[in-house]
Amino acid sequence: MFVEESFPDYRPYSRFLQQHLFSLLHNRCKTVKQLSQIHAQITTNGFNQKSFILVKLLSLYTAFSNFPAAHQVFDQLPNPSSPLCNQIMRGYSVSGSPRKSVELINTMCRSLTLPDAYTYTFVINGCAKGDLLVEGEQIHGKVLKSGFFSNVYVLTSLIDFYVKCGGGGGIGRAKQVFDEMPNRNVVTWNSLLLGSFRCGDVHGARRIFEEMPERSVVSWTTMINGCVENGRCKEALAIFREMKQESIELDQVALMAVLGACAELGDLDMGKWIHSYVYETFTSRRQPIRIELHNALIHMYASCGEVEAAFSVFRKMKQRTIVSWTSVIIGFAKHGYGDEAISIFQWMERENVKPDGITLLGILCACSHSGNVNDGRRYFHSMINTWGIKPKIKHFGCMVDLLSRAGFLDEAHELVKSMPMKPNDAIWGALLGGCRIHKRVEIASEVADWLTEEVNHHRAVGYLVLLSNVYAAAKRWEDVVSVRKKMLGLKMRKPPGRSWIQIEGTVYEFMAGDRSHEKAHFIYDVVDVITKEATWSFDSTGLAELWP
């Protein structure tokens, strides 16, 4: 046995034997089986009340996810010390029972065992994980009464708690705790920075970032990721460039955040640079590359239209998650490679990987783009029958789009009517698009009535333009005029279209009618030339569908 082989001939119940058992726990215990053997020796030699040994024993049971065994040891202790209570609280947090941590600290406060700073930190973190706002506020009161109001670790946990659980007023409570702290560390600043982003205060987050006396890689990553999540992708890339200039070591989490910005902006050059950096840096150091980073690379390449590069990353992965499969399926589907997306889905099924709702959304999208109606029907019905996944509105939207594009408008219309949830404008828009293609005016008119009544006027304008095209294709000019009058009467205005283009590493954004660029005159001259060339080759039979 592991323990017997490790045991010198110590006199029982000696201090040396205790130290040897502790050393085994601390340095050599690698498996649950070895831990059980050491535990048996602890019990056999009568060390069940030795706190320093039991603390390590409980921490290892928790680390090995064997919390029932840890709890069994703890329950046998008549007066557990604070460190022992702390280990059980950590176990409650890991096992998803944070409310029990609150019950335990309340018991401690009624006994002779006083909570320490670690106790409060563990229980506050548990309240944050369990979204226990009322309980966390009560613990805050105990912190103030017990004299830990100047402990940087306890107060930092409180800031994190209010950021995560405080709702709309949480950031205000977090700032109040922050302002009252006599000392702060970088983790304290990072928690407040994250809170500002969570409530959408990008300017406030930037101000906090600038005021930070020191920044960790987590600070930079939080700043980049926060900008991406709040739609400030250009700003995120600018911060990343600043991070590089200050020679901050780039970790994999930071690179994942930057790849998200690259995917959003279509910045392929920066994405390629990160890809090169990943393999040159982490591979050369023989550091394992996280699956999430591979997934971010797949998403970036797919979003930038480099589907082959995305698939190359996917094929080289030694391990894949459902996100990996889903990302490459959606990548192929979005760019018109429907058959390839279906092939990858079938490959996934052969690997016995269960799809989730997003995967099935991707495969329905693939069927829609490839016009594969039969497979689309089969996958849609298999969601409940095979995978036990309840279709959401986006799944219905893909199916309506597939049927409408293929000309099965009556079936699509019946599917919309049978939906368990209220159809949104995207559903009706897909049906309306099919009406335009197949000139089904009667269904289009019904859809138009719903759009004008239910959808925000500015969101409905695009669909009404589409409706006018349906009427124009059927040469129902009076209805075309009627739709246009309705738009004018409701003061509808179509939002300007946007496009991005990357030239020599810089991403330029344009809006329809935008003349803010310094070379706008030259750009529009080129656009005019392209438009004239397109007009010369345009089939005159399509003129009826253009909005005047």
N, C-alpha and C positions, 0 to 999 in steps of 0.2 A: 504493500500500500504506500501511497505518496507520503503520508505523515510518518509512518513507521520507518521508511527509508531515510527520512529527513531528521529523525530523532537521535540525538546523542544520549548517552546514559546519564540523564539528569536525575537528581534526587527529587521525588514527587513533591509537589506543592512548593517548590522553590521559586525564588524570584527569577532565576535563570530560565526555568521552564516557561514562565509567563512571557519573558522577553523573547524566547525562541518561538513560541506560538504567535506572538505579535509580529515577529519578523517574517514568519511564513505567510501570515495574512497580508503583510505590507509588500513583500518582495516576490513571493513565489506562487501565490494562489492565482491560477489562470482560468479555472473551470469551476462549475457548480459542484462537480464531484469532489474536487480537491477541497472546496470550501466546506462541504458536508463532513469530510474526514477531519478537518481541523476543528470544526464545531463539536464533533464527537469527543475529541481529545480535551477540548475546553470543558465540556460537561463532565467527562470521566475524572478529570483532575481537580474538579471543584472550583473552577474559575468563573462560575456563572454570575458572580457579582462584581467582577473586575471591570470597572467602567471603561478603561482605556482599551481593553481587548474587545469588549462588546460594541463599542462605538465603531471600531474597524470592521467587526463582523457584520453589523447592521448595514454599514455603508456598502459592503461587498454584496450582500444579499440584494440590496436595492439596485446596485450597478448591474447585477446579473438578472434583474427583473423578476426576482423571486421574493416579491413583497410579502406573501403569506407566511413564509418562513421567518422573515424579519419581524413581522407582527407577532408571531408566536413567541419569539424570544423576548420581545418587549413586554408582552402581556404577563410574563412570569416574573417581572421585576416589581418588587413592592414599592420602591421609591426611586424611580429612574431619574438620573441626573439630567441637567439641561442639554449636554451634548447628545445623550441618548434620545431625548425627545426631539432634538433637531434632526437627527437621522430619520426618525419615523415621519416627521413633517416633510422632509425631502421626499420620502417614499410616497406619501400621500399625493404630493404634487406630480410625481412621475406616473403614478397609477391612476391619475385622473380623479382623485377624491379630495380636492382642496378644502371642502367644507369641514372635513374631519380635522384638518389642521387648526381651524378656528375653534372647534370643540376642544381640542387638546390644549391649546394655549389658555382657554378659559379655565380648564381643569388645573393647569399649572398655576394660574394666578390665585386659585383658591387653596393651593397646597404650599408646602415649604420650598418647592422647586421653582425658582424665579426664572423667567425668560431672560435670555441674553440677546445681544445684537443679532446673532445668527438666527435665533428663534424668530424674532420679528421680521428679519429679511426673508426667511423661508415662508412664513405664513402670509406676508404681504405679496410675495411672488405668486403664491398659490391663489390668493384672491384675484390677482390680475389674470391668471390663466383661466380661472373659473367664472370670471365676470361677476364677482361677488362685491358689488358696490357698497351696500349697507354694511356688510361684515368688515370690509376694508376700512371704511370710515370709523368703525368702532375700534379697530386695531390702531388706527391713527391716534385716537384718543388715548389708548393705553400707552402708546409710544411717548406722548407728551407727559403723561402722568409718571411714567417709570424713569424719566430722565435720559432718554435716548434721542432727545430732540436736536442734538448736535452731532450724532453719528452719521458720517457721510454715506455709509453703505445702506443704513436703514432709510434715510431720507431719499436717497436715490431710488430705492425700491418704491417708495411712496410716489415719487414723481412718475415713474414708469406705470404704477398702478392707476393713477388718475388719468394719464394719457390714454391708457387702454380701456378703462372702464367708466370714465367720468362723463361720457357723452359730450354734448355740446359745451358744457361748462367745465369739462375735465381739464382742458389746457389752462384755464384760469386758475383752478386749484393747484395744478402742477407748478405754475409760475409763482404762486404764493409760497409754496413750500420751497421752491428754488431761491426766491428772494430772501427768505428767512434763514437760509443755510449759512453758517459761518465759514465753512470750507466746502469746496466742490472739486470733483475730479472729472476726467474726460468722459467717463460713463454718465455722470450727471448731465453734462452738457449734451451728450448724444441723445439722452432720453427726452430732453426738452426740444431738441431739434426734430426728432421723430414726431413728437406731439404737434408741433407747428404744421408739419406736412399733413398729418392726419386730419387736421381741421381745415386744410386747404389754404393756410396762410403761408404762401411761398415767400413773400417779401419778409415776413417775420422770421421764417427759417433762415433766409439769407443773412438777415441781421444777426441772428444768433451765431451762425457759422463764422461771420466776420469777427464777432466779439470773443470767440473761443480763445483762451490763452494757449491751448495746445490742441492739436487735432490728431486723431488716430485714423487708421485706414477705414474704420467703421464710420467715422465722421464724414469722410469723403464719399463713402459708399451710400450712406443715408442721404446725403445731399444729391447725389446723382440719381438715385432711385426715386427720391421724392419729386424731383423735377420731371422725371419720365412719367410717373403716375399722375402728375398734375398737368400733363400736356405741354411741358416746357422742355422738349427734347433737344432743341438747339442749345439751350442753356445747360442742359446736362452734359452735352459733348464739350462745351466750353469749359465747364468745371473739370471734366476729365483731362483735357489738355493742360489745364492749370496744375492738376494733380501730377501729371507726368513731368512738368517743368520743375516742380518742387522735389522731384526724385522720390516720391512716396512709392513704396513697394506695392505693386498691384496684386491683390489676392483674387481668387476665383469669384468671390461674391461680387466684388467691384466690377469685374469684367462682365459678369452676367447682366448687371444693371446697365452698363454701357451698350452691350449688344441689343438690349431692349430699345434704347434710343436709336441705334443704327437701323433696326428693323422698322421703327416708326417713320424715320426720315428717308429710308432707302439709301443710307450712307454706306455703300458697298466698300469703298476704299478703307474706311475706318474699321469696318467689320473684318475685312481681309487682314488688316494689320493686327487686330486682336487675335485672329485665328493663328497667324504666324507666331505671335508672341507666346500664345498658349503652348504650342508644341516646342518652340525653342527653349522656353523657360522651364516649364513643368516637366516635359519629357526628358530634357537633359539632366534635370535634378532627380529623375526617377520618382517624381511625385505623382500620385494617382490623380487623374483629371476627373472632376465630379461629373456625374451623369447630367446634372442640371446645367452645367456649362456646355456640354455637348448639345443638349436640347436647345439652349439659347443660340448656339451656332446654327443649328438646323433652322430654327425660326428666322434668324437674321437672313440667311441665304435664301430661304423660301420667300420672305417678304421682299427681297431685292430682285426676285425673278431668277435667281441662280439655282434652279431646281436640281440640276445635276450635282452641283457642289453640296447642296443640302443632303442629297442621297448618299454622296460619298462619305460625308461625316457619319451618317446613320449606319452605313455598311461597316465602317471601321470600329464602331462601338462594341466593346466586349460585353457590356451589360446594357439593357434597355429597359425603360419603364413605359407605361402606357402613354406618357407624355411624348416620348420619343416616337413611338408608332403614330400617334395622332398628329404630331407636328409634320411628319413627312407625308402623311396621307393628305392633310389639308393643303400642304404646299403643292403637291401635284394637282389636287383638285382645283385650287384657285387659279392655276395657270393653264387649265384646259387639258391636263393629262389625266382624264377620268379613268381610262382603262388601266393606266399604271397605278393609280390610287387604289382601284379595286383589287389589282394583283397583290399590292402590299397588304391590304386588309385580309385577303385570303391567306397570305403568308403568315400574318399575325394569328389567324385562327388556327393554322397548322401548328403554331408554337404554343397553343393553348393559353394565349393571352386574352383575358376578358376585356372587351371594349367598354368604354364608359359613354356617357351621353355626348360628349364632345367628339369622340371618335366616330360615333354613328352620324353625328351632324356632318362631319367631314366626308363620310362615304356617301351620304345622301347628296351632298353638294357635288361630289364627283359624278354621280349618276346623272344629276341635272345637267352638268356641263357636257357630258358625253352623250346625252339623250338616251340613256339606258333605262327605259321606263320599267321593264320587267324586273331588273335587279333592284331598282329603286323601291318598287312595291314590296319586293321580298324582304329587303333590309328594314323597311319601315315597319312591316308587320312582325318581323323577328325581334324588334326592340322589346316588346312585352312578352311575346310567346317564347322566345329563346333566351334573352338576356335579362328579362325582368326589369327593364328600364322604361319608365313612363315618359312618353314623348312630351316635349315642351313646345312652346310656341315656335321656336326656331326650327324644330324638326318638321312641324306642320308647314312652316313657310317654305322650306326646301322642297317638300313633297308637292305643294301647290305650284311652286315654280317649275318643277320637273314636268308635272302633268300639263301645265299651261303651255310651256314651250313646245311640248310634243303634240299639242292640239287636242288633248283630252280635257277640254274646258268644262264640260258638264260634270265629269268625275271630280275635277278640281273644285268646282263650285259646290258640289255635294259634300266634299271633304271639309270645306270651310264651314258649311252649315252644321256639320256634325262635331266640330271642335268643342272640347269641354271647357275651353276658355274663350274669352272674347277676342275675335280677330283684331290684329292691329293694322296700321297702315301698310306695313311691309307685306302682309298677307294679301291684302286687297291690291296692292301695287303689283305683286307677282301675277295675280289673276288678270289685272288690267293689261299688263305687258303681253300676256298670251292673247288677249282680245285684239290687241293691235296687230300681232303677227298673223292671226287667223281671221281677222275682220269679223269678230263676234260682237256686234254693236249692242244687242239686247242685254247681254251680261255686263258689258262695259257701262251702260246707263245705270244699272242697278248699283254697281260698285261706286260710281260717281256720287250718287245720292248719299251713300254712307260716308264717303270721304269728306264731303262738304259739311256734314252734320257733326262728325265725330273727331276729325283731325284738326289740329291747329292750322290756321289759315296759311301760314308761311311754310309749314311742312307739306301741306296739301297741294301747293302750287305746281310742283313737279309732276304730280299725278294728273292734275287737270290739263297740263300741257300734253301729257301722254293721251288723255281722253280726247283732246281736240284732234290729235293725230289719227286716232281711231275713226272719228267722225269724218275727217278729211279723206281718209283712205276709202271710206264708203260713199264719198261725195255728198255727205249730208251737211252742206255749207251753213244752213240755218243753225244747226246744232253747234257748229264751230264758232259762229258768231255769238251764240248764247253763252258758251263756256267762257269766251273771252270777256264778254260783258260782266259775267259773274266774277271773274278775277279782278276786273277793274272796280266793280262795285264794292268788293271786299278789301280793296287796296292791297291785293296780294303782290308780292315781289319775289321773284325767284332768287334765292341766295346765290352769290357768285361762285362759280366753280374754282377749284384750286388744283394746282399741279406743282410737282417738284422735279428738278433736274439737277444732276450732279456733274460739275465740270471742274477738272483738275483738283479734286478733293473737297470742293466747296459745294454745299447744297443750296440751290436758289429756289425760292418759293414765289409763285405767281398766282394772281387772281384774275378772273375775267375782267377786262377793262383796266387792269392795273398798269399805271404808267410811272410808278415811283422809281423804277430802276434807271440808273444813269444812262444806260444804252437802250432805253425803251424805244426810241425812234427806229434804231437799226433792227431791233427784235421784231417790231411790228411790220417792218418792210419785208423781212424774211417770212413771217406768218402770212402776209398777203400773197407772196409768191407761191407758198405751199397751198394756200386756199384756192388760188387760180388754177393750179395744176390739178387739184382734186376736183374742182368744178368741171374742167374740160373732160375728165374721165368719168364723170358722174352719169349714171343712167337716168334719163329724164323721167322715167316712170316712177322714180322715187320722190319726185318733187312734192307730191301731194302730202307727204308726211312731214315736211319741214314746217316748223313754226314760223310764221311770217315776221 
